[in-house]
Structure formats: structure tokens, C-alpha cells
Amino acid sequence: MTGIHQLLMTNFAAGGGVGELFAFSADGTFTVPSGISSIRYLVVAGGGSGAANHGGGGGAGGVFSAASTSVVAGTTYNIAVGAGAPGTTLGHGTTAANQNGSNGGFTSISSGGTLLVKVAGGGGGGNGGGEGSESNGLNGASGGGGGGYTTVSGAAARAGGAGTVGEGEASGIGIGNNGGTGRSNGNTPGGGGGGGAGAVGRGHGLPPFGQGGIGKISNIIGTDTYYGGGGAGGYAENVERVGGNGGGGNGGFNLAGQADAPSTGFTQNTGKPGTDGLGGGGGGGGAGNHGGSPNPDPTSQSGDGGDGVVYILTIP
């Protein structure tokens, strides 16, 4: 077998017996061992990245699990594991449109051209800023949060992206949720939170503003673990928004016009990455417009999405 990050073969209870747990953090193959006719699996896709400059948080990668699936010993399955999307950088005064976060990669299990399951990556966060450059969050397994904005008083809120469904065995089953709406509030705008596998991202009119949606729990590795948390939105105030439980990255934050050291300002202004192996969305970047010295014009960096994972547990 190839692409196996971890192989646990000792005393793992599965349906009253001892199973083997195979974990894939990269593409590979899995061949059903002799004597095995059923497996349990969990697939998690790559998280979307946040957007910069009080941008939306990235949506979580799709999460889907099957309690028991019939298989034939000796059959080989191809495993594709989605990568998290890279974050974006946007400097103060940059008004280019379409500087959104990006969608994460899909994760799938297939054999001989037949798809067992495929889940999409999380949607990228919507671009924040001003001058009409703000964008809606991107659609994905869970949608990215909408961008925050300041320029047009009373402008329509930038919507979060929509969650989607899976393919194959997961066809028609929701694997994620919508992203939150961006917020306009004078000089303290903020991006909406990315949707999580278990709940929508929080946004304008849905406090706590900018928080990423929570993920879903699975105990396939022997302990209850959340997967697929949405990234938090970036904000132009000194309050850090929290990513969803399940690897969602926290949002960057700063109060526009404050004076602070470049290292301190950039560190807190940067959205945090989603957690690899959990498919979390990346956090949106804070405002790229400190007005004070010695850090008058920092860039705003959003967080990367977290990589996905596949777990396969044999059932004796």
C-alpha cells in the first residue's frame, strides 16, 4: 500500500473485534486485506483559504463518513487527498477585485473507475476592503465567508458562499454549510466566518460575528475528534474571531489607524491557517490599513486552508 501516513494494527476495537486503521495524508492506494468484507471510512477534503483585508474566512473541506461498506478482499482503491488552499496577501490601498481566497482540493475513494465517494474542498473567503472590491464568499463543500467593507454606507452585505453535496455514496447528502455574511460597521468592518461541516459560519446579524462554523465529530481513530471547522473572518478591530472547532483558523485583527510595532501588528493581523488533517478553513486577514507610525501600511495576509485526510478502518 502506498501513501499511508500512519498504520495502526494493534487492538483497535471495531464491531466487537480488532480492526486495522489506515490513515492517508496524501494520495495513495489501499488494498482490502484477506478475510475482510466490510470497512468503515472517513473522508475529509482540503479547507478553503481566507481572504485578506478584513476578508471572509475559508470554508471547511467536505466531511463524510460511512459506518459500514461492503468490500471484496484483494480489491485496490485509489485514494486522493485534497490539499488546503493557499492564503492571499493584500496591501493597504489595494483595490483590485477578485482577490478572494481559493477553494481547497477534493478528496475521494475510487476503484477501477468507479467512484465510492468524493467530497469537495471548502470555498475561499470573499475579498474584503473598499472601493467596490468586496466580494461574496466562494461556494464549496462549506462556503467561504463574505468580505467586509467600509466604502459604501448601507451597501448590501457580501454574502457567504453556499455549501454543496458529495458524489458517489455521499450523493445528495449535505457535507457542509454556508459561509457567513460580511459585516459593515463604520471603521470596524469584518469578514463572515467560513461554513463548517456541522454548522453555518457566523456573519452580519448572526453573532458572534465572524466566527467559523463548527465541524463534525467522528471517533474512527478511537477518540471523538472534530473535522471540518470553518475559518473565522478577519476584522478591523482588536478582537480576535475564533475558527470553528475542527481545525478552523482564527481571523486576523487590528484596529484601523493604531500605531504599533511592525512585528506585533503583522502577527496579529495575519489570519491563522486551518489545521492539516482536519480540513479546516483558513482565517481571514485583518485590516491592512494601520494609520500610525512606525507601521503605517502593513499588508494583510490570510490563512491557508488545512489539508484533508482519509481514514479506513477494517471491520473483522
Number of C-alpha atoms within 10 A of each C-alpha: 11 13 16 18 14 12 13 13 11 10 10 19 14 18 11 9 11 16 22 20 23 20 22 24 21 21 19 17 19 21 14 20 14 10 12 16 16 17 22 19 20 21 30 34 37 41 53 49 45 56 46 43 44 44 53 58 62 63 61 59 47 41 39 27 21 14 12 15 14 11 14 15 14 13 13 17 21 19 24 25 27 31 28 36 30 21 28 25 18 25 17 17 14 15 17 14 15 14 23 33 37 31 34 36 28 27 28 25 23 17 14 9 8 10 15 16 20 25 32 30 38 52 45 45 52 44 39 43 34 19 15 15 20 31 28 31 42 33 26 36 38 46 44 56 54 44 43 43 34 22 15 12 10 10 11 11 20 28 28 40 34 25 28 23 21 22 15 15 15 18 13 11 12 19 28 37 34 34 49 42 34 41 31 23 14 13 15 19 27 42 52 48 52 59 50 45 39 26 22 30 44 31 33 24 11 13 10 14 24 40 36 46 38 29 32 22 18 16 10 19 16 11 9 11 15 20 35 44 44 57 56 50 55 49 37 31 19 16 14 22 29 25 36 36 25 30 31 44 38 34 43 40 31 26 21 20 18 17 15 16 12 14 11 10 23 22 14 19 33 28 40 32 32 40 25 21 27 32 41 50 56 50 50 56 43 41 36 32 23 23 17 14 13 12 19 18 17 19 23 31 31 39 36 36 46 37 31 35 29 29 21 23 24 26 24 16
